[in-house]
Amino acid sequence: MKLGVYNAILHDRSLPEAIKVISDLGLTGLELNTGGFLPPVHVPNIDQILTSDAARDDFLGVFEGTGVEIAGLNCNGNPLHASEPIRRQHSGDVRRSIELAGRLGQTRVVTMSGLPGSEPGARYPNWIVNAWNSAHLDVLEYQWSVAVPFWQEMDLIANEHGVKVALELHPQNLVFNPASMRELIERAGTTNIGVELDASHLFWQHMDPVEVVKNLGSIVVHAAAKDVRINPIAAIEGVLDNSFRRLREDENRTSLGEGEWVNEWPKNSAWDFVALGRGHDTAYWAKFLKALYDVDPNMMVNIEHEDVSLGRIEGLEVASAVLQDAADIAGITLE
């Protein structure tokens, strides 16, 4: 098993500096963002790497002798978005990331299934989560009709390049739990599409990531370590929280592309992303790692740091200490 970090939290520094952070933490993997919602800060020359052996070798050379290796590529976005410009960009990033993985000797590309609109001509994605109305089933049928051919095509490309595409089970996507993942595989007949098991989004849906790993088995091909704390207000309002605030143009905000932006997190939130150990203790993470190890002893597990109460490095230090202690408790030998 290899432990690493998803590099988005280190986009404020150069790739060599990010690699040093990973090494100093005692970790050995760096998952690289290659498009989607975020720009590929640490891989700005993707087109050159795809076409030039010299550019590819120069890029790989940055990792030589550091004790840190690339631990998968990540292009989380919405490749099925109702908006054609966003759909074109994000779906293109998935294709390009799969091809890039093949060039870099990587076998994992993390992304999301995506979410179409409710019907042809829709402007925005539409997430159906409780289809009690027959019209909702009509929407889902349309959405699957969009998703299936796209993921069949991506499956073929992934197979050609020796890559497994790992879909994050993320709310506001067509695939967000084991049932919808299996439905995609059954409808599309895919062989190279699996799951990136990010525990955080399962926690707030009141799912147990350990049981999900056991349920999915070999469908899990990659993993992310991110914790969630359920807050007291959830007992009153539940976890489906829409009390976000739209940020103004003059405020610091993160672009998601084509006029879409990240909103301000609720002040009295139902749940929060927290550093490992602040939502679930080390003993739980030991069980999580053991379940992943039982599926694949070579599983890559990468920390994703989004705890806003901690600094970039501080949060990674907390998370890496918990994860390495958890591996010790689980009796797992790390690469």
N, C-alpha and C positions, 0 to 999 in steps of 0.2 A: 504494500500500500504506500502511496505517495501523498504527502500533505503539502499544500501550496496556498496561493492567494490569487484571487481574481483581481486583475490589475487596475480596475476602474478607480479604486481608491488612491492609486499611485500615479494617476494621470497628471499630477502637479509636478512631476519630476521626470528626468530622462530615463530611458530604458536601462542603461547601466546602473543608474542610481536606484531604480526600482529593484533590479536584480540584487543589489547589495542589501537592501532592506530585507528581502526574502532570506538571503543567506544568513544575515545577522540574527534572524528569528529562529534559525535552525531548521528552516523548511527547505524543500527542494524543488518546488514546482511553481510556475507562473502561468496562469491562464490569461491569454491575451485577447482583448477586445478587438474585433475586426469589422465593426460596423453595426448597423441596426440603430437603436436609439442613440448610441454614443459614437463619436468619431473614433477611428483607429489610431489613437494618439501615439502608441508605441510601435505601430506598423504603418507608417505614413506612405510607404512605397510598395503597396501591395501589387500594383500593376507591374512594377519592375521585377518583383520577386516571382511573379507568375510567368514571366517571359525570359528572364535572364538568370542563368545558373550562377553567374558571378554575384548578382544582387542577392540571390538566395543564400549563397555561401557566406557572403559578408554579413548578412543578418544572423545566420546561425552562429557565426563566429563570435558575436557579442556574448553568447552564452558559454563559450568554451572556457574551461578552467575555473568556472565560478561555483560549481557544485549545484547550480540551479538549471533546470531544464524547462522547456515549454511544456505545459500541462493542459493542453487543449486550447481551442479557439472559441470565442464567444461573440455571437452577433444577435443578441436578444433584440427583438423588434416585433413588428406585426406584418409579416409577409403576405397576409390576406386582407389587409386594410381596405375599407370601402373607398378611400381616397386613392385614385390612381397614382398620383405622384409618390405618396408614401408607400403604397404597395409595390410599385416598381423599384424604389430604392431599397426597401427592406428585403424583398424577395431576391433582388440582385445581389445583395450582401450575403444572403444564405448561399447562393450558388458560388459566389466568389470565395467565400470562406471554406467551402468544401474543397474547391480546387486548390486553395492556398494550403489547406491541411495536407493534401497529397504532396504538394511541393516541399513542405517542411517536415515530412515524415511523421505527421500527427494523425491520430486515429479518432479524435473526438471533436465535434463541433456542437457547441451549445447554442440553442436558440429557443424560440417559443413556437407553438403551433400556428399562432395567429388567430385573428377573429374577423370574419367578414361582416358586412352590413346585413340587414334583415331581408333584403330583396335586391334585385338588380336596380342600379341607379341610386342606391342609398348613399348618403354622405358620410355616415359615421358607423363604426362597429356597434354591434348589438349583442350583449352577453345575456343569454337565456340561462337562468340558474334554477328555475322551479317551473317546469313546463306543465302547469295544471290546465292551461288553456290550449285547446287544439291548435289555435293559430301559432302558438309557440313551437309546437312540433313542426309546423309548416316552415317556420323560420329555420329551425335546426336542419331540416332536410335541405333547404337551399344552401345553408352554410356548409354542410357536408359536401354538397355538389361542387362547391368552390374549392374546398380543402383537399378532397381526394385526388384530383388530377395533379395539383401542385405537389403534394407529398409523394405521389407515385413518381413524378419526374425527379424530385430531389433524392428519392430512394435509389433510383437508377444511377444518378451521378455519384452518390455516396458509395455505392457498390463498386463503381468504376475506379474510384480513388482509394478504396480500402478504408473508408471512414464510416463511423457510426454517428448519426445525428442524434444528439441528446436533447429532448424537449423538456424544458422546465415546466412542471405542473403548476402553472401560475394562473390565478383567477383573472378574469377578463380575457380568456383565451378559450377556444373551442375545446382544447384538451387541457384539463385542469385537475383531473383525478384519475385513479386507476381505471374506472369504467370507461371514461372518454378516451383514454390512451388505448385501451383494448379495442374500442370501437374504431379508432383510426386504423389500427393494424388490420382489423378484420375487413373493413370497407376497402382499404387501399391495397391490401395484400403486401405490405412492406416487409423487408427483411433487415434493413439497415437504419431503421428509426427506433430509438429507444427513449429512455427517460434520464434526465438529469434530476437527481433526487435532492432538491433544495428543501431542507426541513422547514424553513421559516414559513413559507406560504401554506404548508400543511398544518403547522401549529395553529395558525389563526383561523383555519377552517375547522378546528377541533378534530383533526386527524392525528394519528400517531405515526410519525415517520418510520419508526422501527417496524411497526406492523405493515406499513405500506411497502417497505423494502421486502419483507418476507412474502407479501402478497404478489408483488410484481416479479420477484426473482431475477432471472437473467435479462428481463426487459430494462432493468436499471443498469446503465452503462457509464455513469459519471455522477458526481455528487458535489453539492455545495454545503458548507457549514455556516449557517447563519441562524441566530436565535431570535425568538419573539417572546415578549412579555405581554400577557393578557392583563389589562388594567381593570380596576373595580367598576368603571362605568359600563363595561361590557355586560355586567349583570343586569343592567337597566336598558341599555340601547342595543345590545347585541354587537356582533362584530362587523356587520355590513354598514360601514360608516361613511356618510357622504358630507360630513361637515368640514370639507376642505375649503380653502380660500384661494380664489384666483389671484395670482400675483400681478401687479402692475408692470408696465413696460420699464419703468424706472427702478424696479426692484431687481435684486439678484435672483435670476431664475434659470432653470436648465431647459434648453430646447430639446424637444423630441422630434423636430423636423416638420417642415411645411406648416408652420403656424401653431403647432401643438406644444404645450409647455407643462412641466411638472408643477402641480399646485402646492401651496403651503400645507404642511401636515396639520391635522386638527390639533387644537390646543389641549382639549380634554379627550384624548384619543382612546378608542376601545382597545387598541393594542399598539405596540411599538417594536420596531426592529432594535435589538440590543446585542451587545457583544456576547459571545458564547459564555455560558455560565450565569448570565444575568436573567435568563428566563428559565433555563433548565440546567441542572447541576452536572458536574463532571461525570458522575455515575451514569446519567442518561446518555451523555455523548459517547461513553464507552460502549453502551449497548448499541448505539447508532453505528459506530465504527465496526463493531463485531458483526452486525447484520450485513453491512456492506461487504466486509471481508469474506463472509460466508458465500456471498454471491460471486465475488471476484477478488482474489487476494491481491490483484494488481490495480484495484480501483484507485482512481485519482479523486481526492477530496480537497476542494479549494475553499478557503475562507472568503466570505464576502462581507466586508465591513460596512455597515450602514447605521451604526449607533451614533447619533448626532451629539450625544453627551460626552463622547470621547474623541480625542484628536485622531488623525490618520494613523500615526505610528502607535499611539497609546492603545487604540482599539485593536490593532493587529497583535500587539504584545499580549493583551488580555486573552484574545481568542486563541492565539497560537499556544499559549501556556496551557489553557484548558484542553485543547485538542491533543497536544502531545501527552499530557497527563492521562487523558482518556485512552489513548493508544496503549500506554503502559498498563493501565488497569485491565484493558481488554486482552493483553498479552500479544499485541500485534507488533511485528517487526516492521519498521519503516524503512523505505528505500532512501 
